[in-house]
């Protein structure tokens, strides 16, 4: 097959003495046995997306390996010296259960230390939210976590956090990327200064758990806690190091752990995907829940920032809630608790993202607290806290099964969210209600919003081209009507223009540019198109709404919304 010259140039660079013999042998093997894989490994540089840098492990500049991570860390080290002149520099590093995470974390630590930066390194796997907490707790300027979240086993990744505990955002991200891109691989300092690498464990663990309990506990009686029957699964990931101990210290004793998934394992042998967004991932947990007659099922992804929740419906059957539903339940619970405590005075806010349910705005309005919305990803919610120090952050989330409770951790945090949803469930059960009934009551009070996600996987160079083509087509041939409903407004976050199709009026969108399109129709439906920043996917987020006059009519009204979603999918040819 013909290989483009730019790819050959990149390959030849990696065959120079800058790269070790093992790397060169692997590249030569690809050249003879798999030219297509060689092309995929070198056709572009790995990029920072919404969740940092994430990709398949292997050799090449489009793969996760010691050189791509080493170069990023060298650039980050150089940038830290510019951003924090004449300050002693400190970085903290955590990693998850994935293959090579531990060894790659040591490579990152080596490069930092070789640049004179004090490094705090967890000696074993830890949840991602603990990294965010540790950064502020230890007074570091930056933090790194080696993780690919819920991606398949062949992936790994590199997420960069800044001194506030949130992931990097503009202008730091652009400045860091520019610094990295100016470097040659030969400039990476790999020779560690071991005196600058300090291993951390128990002290940070205990401080993290103590902080979690302080932030996510709300006066639930011990009797209520004792009566809640919980099933928990770590899906072979890092949460096993924190969640069971958090339960124990918070007073939850009836916790049934899925033993088959307890041991961390980067192959994720019992699931097709370790993603709690997908019902299949919780199959074993749901079976255990029926066996133990549990009230609630919680599963966390490998790096413990997302959680999936299942509860019993009115017929006693376990059903999986989606990320928007868990976000609404937890936000409503927090708002009610803050109100009861007399803590709402007009100086608070909740946060979410443009692809999430608009229902969270209704909640904020009902409780007379501020609402802020950002681009996809919790780094934008963390940025809200930094940008508005005069306001208190109550909580916030997005549709991707993540939630942030207060600002002790400035990223989605499945440890705190797990405790919070159990507080809600325990209190509901103690009052003769259920989590499910609470959700239906919220729909009656604030409007019935229902969301659905279509996620189309398009791998490799050809897939990327196909995704780009789809977005170009949506821009150049904007939809005027969807499912018989006229499109009222189109928001294009790439051009930063929101256009009213009825009046022709245009407004500037005051957010950083992003490859996102959102359509709003006459009947209040919202359809968002967005290529993923961390996976080879294009996603379509559909939100529809109506009124629900009573809990008893829920099933009938839900069928109407389900039909509307189905018709939108057909009209947009997404099935």
Secondary structure, 3 states (H helix, E strand, C coil): CCCCHHHHHHHHHHCCCCCCHHHHHHHHHHHHHCHHHHHHHHCCCCCEECCEEEEEECCCCCCECHHHHHHHHHHHHHHHHHHCCCCCCEEEEEECCCCCHHHHHHHHHHHHHHCCCEEEEECCCCCHHHHHHHHHHCCCCEEEEECCCCCCCCEEEEEEEECCCCECCCCHHHHHHHHHHCCCHHHCCCCCCHHHEEEECHHHHHHHHHHHHHHHCCCCCHHHHHHCCEEEECCCCHHHHCHHHHHHHHCCCCEEECHHHCCCCCCCCCCCCCCCCCHHHHHHHHHHHHHHCCCEEEEECCCCCEEEEEEECCCCCEEECCHHHHHHHHHHHHHHHHHHCCCCCCCEEEEEECCCCCHHHHHHHHCCCEEEEECCCHHHHHHHHHHCCCCEEEEEEECCCEEEECCCCCCCCHHHHHHHHHHHHHHHHHCCCCHHHHHHHHHHHHCEEEEEEEEEECCHHHHHHHHHHHHHHHHHCCCCEECCEEEEEEEECCCCEEEECCCCCEEECCCCCCCEEEEEECCCCEEEEEECCCCCEEEEEEEEEECCCCHHHHHHHHHHHHHHHHHHHHHCCCC
